[in-house]
Amino acid sequence: MKTILFAFGAMLVLAACATTNPGTPTISATANRLPTAAPADAPTLLPEEAVPFSQAEWKTNFKKHTLPFSEIISGGVPKDGIPALGQPRFVSTVDASAWLKDSEPVISFENNDSARAYPLQILIWHEIVNDTVGGLPIAVTFCPLCNSSIVFDRTVAGEATTFGTTGKLHYSDLVMYDRATESWWQQLTGVAIVGDRVGTQLKFLPSQVVAFGDFKARFPDGQVLSKETGHSRAYGQNPYVGYDASTPFLYNGPPTPGTLHPTDCIVTLVIGDTAMAYPYRVLADKRVVNDTLAGQDLVVFWKGGTNSALDARSIASGRDIGATGVFNRNVSGKRLTFVTDGDKIKDTETGTEWDILGRGISGALAGQQLAPLVHGNYFWFAWAAFRPDTRIYEAQ
């Protein structure tokens, strides 16, 4: 734990010194989102209270908030102390291969035949990338303390905004702010918790955390976030050494329910009012889970070969935790059943082989894309703090 705290402190010091494919689905205005415990259009405002931190650098309306300020704590850095990226540069998968190992984790996102990879070795130092992909303004976010990678549509009230870091945490999770009104937003739920936009819900967009090698195999012409960010950081190094086998840091939330370890990796899915968590340790054993949740037929894939970003000092040397994908298993009106065949994932109805990104790569349905479902890859403690009603999937 001392190693983790030392590394985390070093990261804070550094942060504070900040200076295409045919058939690719288009993200529509009706893309899935993860609902919160309370309706985002009916926030319950708390009585006005004294603000226990400096307001000098903020134009936030602190009279509006939906949780006690005592639950929001300092992460050790000031506003924008961890610098979000606002004008990201990109390189080809060939150029990125010179410094990005095939087993390193990246956030994969595609829209309108544009595919981009955001390496966690960069996100771990910046936490937010404001970008536009295929004409869609997005915010790519990563909270290292919760191991939560989420992509949002950054359109709010009909206009695109950009997001920065507040330097604050709630239940160990990143608290962002929008630069239009400086309202504060919870990363894990996508809901504004302080300011004029309190209660507003950001739209979650389908994305995956996969190995860079899997991204470039699927999208050889895809783009990769460049290390030329305008900031000097130890990209490739993990400042949270051993954190994914430790206990939550800067966490002041409720006790973590269930039998999972707080930092066990999980895949989460919400359909209607039903929340489900699929533990990585179960998925690593089964590799494919065919399921139906609240009437939605789905499949969860798991594939080995993706490093943890929060294990070893060098992310490229992190232990293999694998990667996941969650998809609708209905194709052209037919419900498919998926199985493993050696190292391959196939469906029993057509014998088609599928990759971790849900693409048919050989067989009758080669070239077909399974419809991705919005899901999350988090530490269990972080998700459970906001959705304690979550069911945990157990091997059948």
VEXDREN-2710 file (C-alpha; in Angstrom, 1 decimal):
% VEXDREN-2710
k/r/px/py/pz
1/MET/0.0/0.0/0.0
2/LYS/2.9/2.4/0.7
3/THR/4.2/1.8/-2.8
4/ILE/0.7/2.8/-4.2
5/LEU/0.5/5.9/-2.1
6/PHE/4.0/7.0/-3.0
7/ALA/3.3/6.5/-6.7
8/PHE/-0.1/8.2/-6.4
9/GLY/1.5/11.2/-4.7
10/ALA/4.1/11.4/-7.4
11/MET/1.4/11.4/-10.1
12/LEU/-0.4/14.3/-8.3
13/VAL/2.8/16.4/-8.3
14/LEU/3.4/15.7/-12.0
15/ALA/-0.2/16.5/-12.8
16/ALA/-0.2/19.7/-10.9
17/CYS/2.8/20.9/-13.0
18/ALA/0.8/20.5/-16.2
19/THR/1.5/23.0/-18.8
20/THR/-12.9/2.2/-41.1
21/ASN/-14.7/-0.4/-41.9
22/PRO/-17.8/-1.3/-44.1
23/GLY/-20.8/-2.0/-42.0
24/THR/-19.6/0.1/-39.1
25/PRO/-22.6/1.1/-36.9
26/THR/-23.4/4.8/-36.6
27/ILE/-24.1/6.0/-33.1
28/SER/-27.6/7.6/-33.2
29/ALA/-29.4/9.9/-30.9
30/THR/-31.1/6.9/-29.3
31/ALA/-27.9/5.2/-28.2
32/ASN/-28.1/3.3/-25.0
33/ARG/-27.3/4.9/-21.7
34/LEU/-26.8/3.5/-18.2
35/PRO/-29.7/4.8/-16.0
36/THR/-29.0/6.1/-12.5
37/ALA/-30.7/5.2/-9.3
38/ALA/-32.9/8.3/-9.5
39/PRO/-34.4/9.8/-12.7
40/ALA/-32.0/12.4/-14.1
41/ASP/-34.9/14.6/-15.1
42/ALA/-36.2/14.9/-11.5
43/PRO/-33.2/15.8/-9.3
44/THR/-33.7/16.2/-5.6
45/LEU/-31.9/19.4/-4.5
46/LEU/-30.5/19.6/-1.0
47/PRO/-30.8/22.7/1.1
48/GLU/-28.2/25.3/0.5
49/GLU/-25.1/24.7/2.7
50/ALA/-21.7/26.2/3.3
51/VAL/-19.2/25.2/0.6
52/PRO/-16.2/23.6/2.4
53/PHE/-13.7/24.4/-0.3
54/SER/-12.4/27.5/-2.1
55/GLN/-14.8/29.0/-4.7
56/ALA/-12.4/31.5/-6.0
57/GLU/-11.5/29.6/-9.2
58/TRP/-15.1/28.6/-10.0
59/LYS/-18.1/30.1/-11.6
60/THR/-20.2/27.1/-10.5
61/ASN/-23.6/27.7/-9.0
62/PHE/-23.0/25.9/-5.7
63/LYS/-26.5/26.7/-4.5
64/LYS/-27.7/23.7/-6.5
65/HIS/-26.4/20.3/-5.5
66/THR/-27.9/16.8/-5.1
67/LEU/-25.5/15.4/-2.5
68/PRO/-23.8/16.8/0.7
69/PHE/-20.6/18.6/0.0
70/SER/-19.1/16.5/2.7
71/GLU/-19.2/13.5/0.3
72/ILE/-17.0/15.3/-2.2
73/ILE/-13.4/15.2/-1.3
74/SER/-10.1/16.5/-2.7
75/GLY/-8.1/14.2/-4.9
76/GLY/-5.0/16.2/-4.0
77/VAL/-4.9/18.5/-7.1
78/PRO/-6.6/21.7/-8.1
79/LYS/-9.0/22.4/-10.9
80/ASP/-7.4/21.1/-14.1
81/GLY/-4.5/19.9/-12.1
82/ILE/-4.9/16.7/-14.1
83/PRO/-5.1/18.3/-17.6
84/ALA/-7.9/17.0/-19.9
85/LEU/-7.0/17.0/-23.6
86/GLY/-8.9/19.3/-25.8
87/GLN/-7.1/19.2/-29.2
88/PRO/-6.0/15.6/-29.4
89/ARG/-3.6/14.5/-32.1
90/PHE/-3.7/11.0/-33.7
91/VAL/-1.3/8.7/-35.5
92/SER/-1.7/5.6/-37.6
93/THR/-1.7/2.1/-36.1
94/VAL/1.6/1.5/-37.8
95/ASP/3.3/4.5/-36.1
96/ALA/1.7/3.8/-32.8
97/SER/3.1/0.2/-32.9
98/ALA/6.6/1.8/-32.3
99/TRP/5.6/2.7/-28.7
100/LEU/2.4/0.8/-27.9
101/LYS/2.6/-2.9/-27.3
102/ASP/-0.1/-5.2/-28.8
103/SER/-1.2/-6.3/-25.3
104/GLU/-1.7/-2.8/-23.9
105/PRO/-5.3/-1.7/-23.2
106/VAL/-7.0/0.9/-25.4
107/ILE/-10.5/2.3/-25.4
108/SER/-11.9/1.5/-28.8
109/PHE/-14.6/3.8/-30.2
110/GLU/-16.1/4.0/-33.7
111/ASN/-18.7/6.1/-35.4
112/ASN/-19.6/6.8/-39.0
113/ASP/-16.8/4.6/-40.3
114/SER/-14.2/6.3/-38.1
115/ALA/-12.4/4.2/-35.5
116/ARG/-10.1/5.5/-32.9
117/ALA/-8.1/4.0/-30.0
118/TYR/-7.3/5.9/-26.8
119/PRO/-4.4/4.1/-25.0
120/LEU/-4.8/3.9/-21.2
121/GLN/-1.1/4.7/-20.9
122/ILE/-2.1/8.2/-21.9
123/LEU/-5.6/8.4/-20.3
124/ILE/-4.1/7.4/-16.9
125/TRP/-2.4/10.8/-16.9
126/HIS/-5.2/13.0/-18.4
127/GLU/-8.5/11.2/-17.6
128/ILE/-10.5/13.1/-20.2
129/VAL/-10.1/13.5/-24.0
130/ASN/-12.5/15.9/-25.7
131/ASP/-12.8/14.7/-29.3
132/THR/-15.0/14.5/-32.3
133/VAL/-15.4/11.2/-34.2
134/GLY/-17.4/10.9/-37.4
135/GLY/-19.0/14.2/-36.7
136/LEU/-20.0/13.2/-33.1
137/PRO/-18.6/15.3/-30.2
138/ILE/-17.5/12.9/-27.5
139/ALA/-15.7/12.8/-24.1
140/VAL/-13.5/9.8/-23.6
141/THR/-13.0/9.4/-19.8
142/PHE/-11.0/7.1/-17.6
143/CYS/-10.9/7.2/-13.8
144/PRO/-7.8/5.2/-12.6
145/LEU/-9.1/4.9/-9.0
146/CYS/-12.3/3.1/-10.2
147/ASN/-10.8/1.5/-13.3
148/SER/-13.8/3.0/-15.2
149/SER/-13.5/3.8/-18.9
150/ILE/-16.6/5.6/-20.3
151/VAL/-17.4/7.4/-23.5
152/PHE/-20.1/10.1/-23.5
153/ASP/-21.8/12.3/-26.1
154/ARG/-20.6/15.7/-24.9
155/THR/-23.6/17.5/-26.4
156/VAL/-25.5/19.2/-23.6
157/ALA/-28.7/21.3/-24.1
158/GLY/-28.2/21.0/-27.9
159/GLU/-24.6/22.3/-28.0
160/ALA/-21.2/20.6/-27.7
161/THR/-19.3/21.4/-24.6
162/THR/-15.9/20.3/-23.3
163/PHE/-15.0/18.7/-20.0
164/GLY/-12.2/19.2/-17.5
165/THR/-11.2/17.7/-14.2
166/THR/-12.3/19.4/-10.9
167/GLY/-9.6/17.7/-8.8
168/LYS/-12.4/16.3/-6.6
169/LEU/-13.7/12.8/-6.1
170/HIS/-17.0/11.3/-5.0
171/TYR/-16.8/7.7/-3.8
172/SER/-13.3/7.6/-5.3
173/ASP/-14.7/8.5/-8.7
174/LEU/-13.7/11.3/-11.0
175/VAL/-15.8/14.5/-10.8
176/MET/-15.7/16.3/-14.1
177/TYR/-16.9/19.8/-15.0
178/ASP/-18.3/21.2/-18.2
179/ARG/-16.6/24.4/-19.4
180/ALA/-19.9/26.1/-20.5
181/THR/-21.5/26.4/-17.0
182/GLU/-18.8/24.8/-14.8
183/SER/-21.4/22.4/-13.4
184/TRP/-19.8/19.3/-11.8
185/TRP/-20.5/15.8/-13.1
186/GLN/-20.1/12.3/-11.7
187/GLN/-18.1/10.3/-14.2
188/LEU/-19.5/6.9/-13.4
189/THR/-23.1/7.9/-13.6
190/GLY/-22.8/10.7/-16.2
191/VAL/-25.1/12.9/-14.1
192/ALA/-24.5/16.5/-13.1
193/ILE/-24.4/16.7/-9.3
194/VAL/-23.5/20.4/-8.6
195/GLY/-24.4/23.6/-10.5
196/ASP/-27.0/24.9/-13.0
197/ARG/-27.1/21.6/-14.9
198/VAL/-27.7/19.5/-11.8
199/GLY/-29.7/16.4/-12.7
200/THR/-28.8/16.4/-16.4
201/GLN/-27.8/13.0/-17.8
202/LEU/-25.0/12.6/-20.3
203/LYS/-25.6/9.9/-23.0
204/PHE/-23.4/6.9/-22.7
205/LEU/-22.0/5.6/-26.0
206/PRO/-20.9/2.0/-26.8
207/SER/-17.1/1.5/-26.4
208/GLN/-14.8/-1.3/-25.4
209/VAL/-11.5/-1.7/-23.6
210/VAL/-9.4/-4.1/-25.7
211/ALA/-5.8/-4.9/-26.5
212/PHE/-4.2/-2.6/-29.0
213/GLY/-3.4/-5.7/-31.2
214/ASP/-7.1/-6.5/-31.5
215/PHE/-7.9/-2.9/-32.3
216/LYS/-5.4/-2.7/-35.2
217/ALA/-6.3/-6.1/-36.5
218/ARG/-9.9/-5.0/-36.8
219/PHE/-9.1/-1.4/-37.8
220/PRO/-5.8/-1.3/-39.6
221/ASP/-6.6/2.2/-40.9
222/GLY/-7.8/3.3/-37.5
223/GLN/-6.3/6.3/-35.6
224/VAL/-4.5/6.1/-32.3
225/LEU/-4.3/9.0/-29.8
226/SER/-0.8/10.4/-30.0
227/LYS/1.7/10.9/-27.2
228/GLU/2.3/14.4/-28.5
229/THR/-0.2/16.0/-26.1
230/GLY/1.6/19.2/-25.3
231/HIS/2.3/17.8/-21.8
232/SER/5.4/16.0/-20.4
233/ARG/4.3/12.8/-18.8
234/ALA/5.8/9.3/-18.2
235/TYR/3.5/7.7/-20.8
236/GLY/3.6/4.0/-20.5
237/GLN/4.3/4.1/-16.8
238/ASN/1.6/3.3/-14.2
239/PRO/1.7/5.6/-11.2
240/TYR/-0.7/3.3/-9.3
241/VAL/1.6/0.3/-9.0
242/GLY/-0.3/-2.7/-7.6
243/TYR/-3.5/-0.8/-7.1
244/ASP/-5.8/-3.4/-8.8
245/ALA/-4.8/-5.9/-6.1
246/SER/-5.1/-3.5/-3.2
247/THR/-8.0/-1.7/-1.5
248/PRO/-9.8/1.4/-2.7
249/PHE/-8.0/4.7/-2.3
250/LEU/-9.7/7.9/-1.2
251/TYR/-13.0/6.1/-0.8
252/ASN/-15.5/7.3/1.7
253/GLY/-18.6/5.5/0.4
254/PRO/-20.8/2.7/1.8
255/PRO/-19.3/-0.8/2.5
256/THR/-18.9/-2.9/-0.7
257/PRO/-21.7/-5.6/-0.7
258/GLY/-21.4/-9.2/-1.8
259/THR/-18.6/-11.6/-1.9
260/LEU/-16.4/-10.0/-4.5
261/HIS/-13.2/-8.3/-3.6
262/PRO/-13.6/-4.5/-3.9
263/THR/-11.1/-4.2/-6.8
264/ASP/-12.3/-7.3/-8.6
265/CYS/-12.9/-6.4/-12.3
266/ILE/-16.5/-6.6/-13.5
267/VAL/-18.5/-6.0/-16.6
268/THR/-21.8/-4.2/-15.8
269/LEU/-25.0/-4.0/-17.8
270/VAL/-28.3/-2.2/-17.1
271/ILE/-31.4/-3.1/-18.9
272/GLY/-34.5/-1.2/-17.7
273/ASP/-34.3/-1.2/-13.9
274/THR/-32.2/-4.4/-13.8
275/ALA/-28.4/-4.2/-13.2
276/MET/-26.1/-7.1/-13.6
277/ALA/-22.4/-7.6/-13.0
278/TYR/-20.3/-10.3/-14.7
279/PRO/-17.0/-10.9/-12.8
280/TYR/-13.9/-11.2/-15.0
281/ARG/-12.9/-14.3/-13.0
282/VAL/-16.1/-16.0/-14.2
283/LEU/-15.8/-14.8/-17.7
284/ALA/-12.1/-15.9/-17.9
285/ASP/-13.3/-19.4/-17.1
286/LYS/-16.3/-19.5/-19.4
287/ARG/-15.1/-17.0/-22.1
288/VAL/-18.7/-16.7/-23.5
289/VAL/-21.9/-16.0/-21.5
290/ASN/-25.2/-16.2/-23.4
291/ASP/-27.8/-14.4/-21.3
292/THR/-31.2/-12.7/-21.3
293/LEU/-31.6/-9.7/-19.0
294/ALA/-35.0/-8.0/-18.7
295/GLY/-36.1/-9.4/-22.0
296/GLN/-32.8/-8.4/-23.8
297/ASP/-30.9/-11.3/-25.4
298/LEU/-27.2/-10.6/-25.0
299/VAL/-23.8/-12.2/-25.1
300/VAL/-20.7/-11.4/-23.1
301/PHE/-17.3/-12.2/-24.8
302/TRP/-14.0/-12.5/-22.9
303/LYS/-10.6/-12.9/-24.6
304/GLY/-7.2/-13.1/-22.9
305/GLY/-4.2/-11.0/-23.9
306/THR/-4.9/-7.5/-22.5
307/ASN/-2.8/-6.1/-19.8
308/SER/-4.0/-4.4/-16.6
309/ALA/-3.2/-0.7/-16.6
310/LEU/-3.0/-0.7/-12.8
311/ASP/-0.7/-3.6/-12.0
312/ALA/3.0/-3.3/-12.9
313/ARG/5.0/-0.1/-13.1
314/SER/5.2/-0.6/-16.9
315/ILE/1.7/-1.0/-18.3
316/ALA/3.2/-3.2/-21.1
317/SER/4.3/-5.6/-18.3
318/GLY/1.0/-5.7/-16.4
319/ARG/-0.7/-9.0/-15.8
320/ASP/-3.2/-10.3/-18.3
321/ILE/-6.7/-9.6/-17.2
322/GLY/-8.3/-10.0/-20.7
323/ALA/-10.9/-7.9/-22.5
324/THR/-14.6/-8.1/-22.9
325/GLY/-17.4/-7.2/-25.3
326/VAL/-21.2/-7.1/-24.7
327/PHE/-23.6/-7.5/-27.7
328/ASN/-27.1/-8.1/-28.7
329/ARG/-27.1/-11.7/-29.9
330/ASN/-30.0/-11.3/-32.3
331/VAL/-28.9/-11.0/-35.9
332/SER/-31.5/-10.5/-38.7
333/GLY/-34.3/-11.7/-36.4
334/LYS/-32.4/-14.9/-35.4
335/ARG/-31.1/-15.4/-31.8
336/LEU/-27.6/-16.8/-31.9
337/THR/-26.0/-19.1/-29.3
338/PHE/-22.3/-18.6/-28.9
339/VAL/-19.7/-21.2/-27.8
340/THR/-16.0/-21.6/-27.7
341/ASP/-14.1/-23.7/-30.1
342/GLY/-10.5/-23.9/-29.0
343/ASP/-9.3/-20.2/-29.0
344/LYS/-12.2/-19.2/-31.2
345/ILE/-15.7/-17.9/-30.5
346/LYS/-18.4/-19.2/-32.8
347/ASP/-22.2/-19.3/-33.0
348/THR/-23.8/-22.7/-33.2
349/GLU/-26.5/-21.7/-35.7
350/THR/-24.1/-20.7/-38.6
351/GLY/-20.6/-21.7/-37.4
352/THR/-19.4/-18.1/-38.0
353/GLU/-16.3/-17.1/-36.0
354/TRP/-16.5/-13.8/-34.2
355/ASP/-13.8/-11.4/-32.8
356/ILE/-13.8/-9.6/-29.5
357/LEU/-15.2/-6.5/-31.1
358/GLY/-18.3/-8.5/-32.3
359/ARG/-17.3/-8.8/-36.0
360/GLY/-17.9/-11.9/-38.0
361/ILE/-14.5/-12.8/-39.3
362/SER/-15.2/-16.1/-41.1
363/GLY/-18.2/-18.2/-42.0
364/ALA/-21.7/-17.5/-43.2
365/LEU/-22.0/-14.2/-41.3
366/ALA/-18.5/-12.9/-42.1
367/GLY/-18.5/-9.1/-42.2
368/GLN/-21.6/-8.9/-40.0
369/GLN/-21.4/-6.7/-36.9
370/LEU/-23.2/-7.7/-33.7
371/ALA/-24.9/-4.6/-32.2
372/PRO/-22.9/-3.4/-29.2
373/LEU/-24.7/-2.8/-25.9
374/VAL/-23.6/-0.1/-23.6
375/HIS/-21.7/-1.7/-20.7
376/GLY/-19.1/-0.7/-18.2
377/ASN/-15.8/-2.2/-17.1
378/TYR/-15.1/-1.2/-13.5
379/PHE/-13.8/-2.2/-10.1
380/TRP/-16.7/-3.8/-8.2
381/PHE/-16.5/-1.3/-5.3
382/ALA/-17.0/1.7/-7.6
383/TRP/-20.1/0.3/-9.4
384/ALA/-21.6/-1.1/-6.2
385/ALA/-21.4/2.3/-4.5
386/PHE/-23.9/3.7/-7.1
387/ARG/-25.9/0.5/-7.8
388/PRO/-25.9/-1.6/-4.7
389/ASP/-29.0/-3.5/-6.1
390/THR/-26.8/-5.1/-8.8
391/ARG/-27.1/-8.8/-9.3
392/ILE/-23.8/-10.7/-9.6
393/TYR/-23.7/-13.3/-12.4
394/GLU/-22.7/-16.8/-11.2
395/ALA/-21.4/-19.6/-13.4
396/GLN/-24.2/-22.0/-14.4
END
